[in-house]
């Protein structure tokens, strides 16, 4: 389980359409502690893009690279850039899209794990959770789920279950290696 304070140094709030890589970076934080912006630099390095404005270059190219979570999968498993190599050495990335949300929650509560979760359609406008948005979810030591929303730039808690968030799409479980 992961303490909410683990995400206190993220301080990332997206201004562009950067939620997929940003949620991967946030979900990776408990395992690698690499700043979110370094992931954008690493993405640009991997693709041979200029690194002057890495978030903007990511936003301009990422959406043409294929399905977002598939791009992350390939970066995590195949990139030779140090940031992604470090991630690969510290945690496994598992595609849990086929698992029931309850089973995913059980994995979050029983393992050293975080979750990248794509919300296709939000049920939680009260939490300002956007449609077509990727978030990083974790479970605190008391067994409560919380998430970091890069669109808001903060941790959100007290939402119940993953199903309470809305129509969930792609999802990757990040499981720490011992």
N, C-alpha and C positions, 0 to 999 in steps of 0.2 A: 504494500500500500504506500501511497505517496502523500506527503504533507502538502497542504496548500502553499505553505511558505516556500516550497521548492520553486514555485513560479513567480515569487515576488521580485526577482531580478529580470524577468522577461522584458518588461517595459516596452512591449512592441504593440503598436496600434497601426493597422494597415490603412493606407491611404489609396492604394490601387487594388487591383484584383490579385492579391497575393496570398489568399488564405490557405491554399493547399500546401505550398512549401512552408509557409509560416506555421501552420498547425503541426507539420512534421517536426519543424525545429523546436516548437514549444513542447511537443510530446517527447522529444529526445532530451530535453533539458535535465530531467532527473538522472539520466544515464551519462551524459557527456558534458553538460554545463557550458556548451558553446553558445555564444550570443546569436540571437535570431538573424541579425544582419549578416553574420559570417556565412550563413547558409545561402544567401543570395549571391555573395561573392563566389562561393564554391560552385553554384549553378552556372554563373557566367564563365568561370574558369573551365568547367566541364565542357561547355558548349563553345568555347573560344570567343565569348562576347566581351566587349569592353567592360571594364569594371568601375568606370567613373560613376555610373548611376545603376548599381546592380538591381535594385528593386524595379526600376523602370524597364531595364533591359529584360528582366524576368517577365514582367507583365506584357511586354511587347512580343515575346517569343513563346512563352510557356503554353499558351492556349492553342498554338499551332502544332505542338509537339505530340498530340494525341490525348487520350483520356488522362486527366490530371493525376489520379492515383497510380496509373500505370507508369507515368513518368517518374514518380517518386519511387515506385518499386524498382525500376531500372537503375535510378541513381543510387539507391541504397545497396543494391546487390552487385552493381557492376562498375561504379565510378572509381577511378583511381585518384580522385581528389581527396586530400587528407581529411577534410570534414566528414565526407561520406565513409571513408575507410574507418575513421574513429567510431562512427555510429555502428558500422558493421561489427566492429570488435567488441562493442559494449552491449548491444542488444540485437535480438532477432526481430525481424519484421514479418508478421504473419497476416495473410489475407484472411479475414474472418467474415467476409461479406455473406458467405453461405450459412453462417451460424445464426441461430435465433438470438435476439438481443438479450434475452435472459441468460443464455449461456455465455455471452460476451461479458455481461455484468459479473457473473460468477468468476470468470477468469480475472477480471479487474480486482475483485475483492480477495482473491486467493493467491495472487502472484505479484511479483515486483513488475508491474505493467502499467502502461498508459495506452490510450486509444486515440487514433485519428478517426474522426467520424464526419462524414459528409451528410449534411441535412438537406435533403431535396426540398421538402416543404415543412416549414416550422409550424408548430402548434403554439409556440410560446412568444407571442408578440409582447407579452408583459415583461419578458426578459430581454427584449430587443434582439432576439435571435433571428437572423436573416434566413431567407430561403436561399437555396443553392450556395451553401456556405460550409466550410470545413472548420471544425473545432478540435481541440485536444482535451480529452476526458481522462480523469483519474479518480481513484477512490482513496479517501483519507483514512487514517488509522482507525477511526470510529466506524468505518463501513459506509460512509456517505459519499455519493458521487458528486463531483464538481467538474467544471470545465473552464478552460481558458479560451475566451473569445477574442481573436485577433482583431475583429471588427470593432470591438469595444475597448480592447487593450486592457482587459482585466479578467479576474476569476469570477465565475458565476456559480452560486451554490443553491441548495434548496429547490431542486427541480424534480426530485423523485427518481424515476427510472429513465433509461435511454428512450424507451417508447413514448414517454411523456413529452419528449422534445419535438416529435413530429415524424414525418416520413423519412426514414434513414436510408441512405444509399451506401456507397463504398465505405469500407472500414478496415483499418489496419491496426492490429494489436502490436505494440512494441513491448517485448518481454526481455527484461534485463538478464544478462548472462552472469552466472556466479563466478 
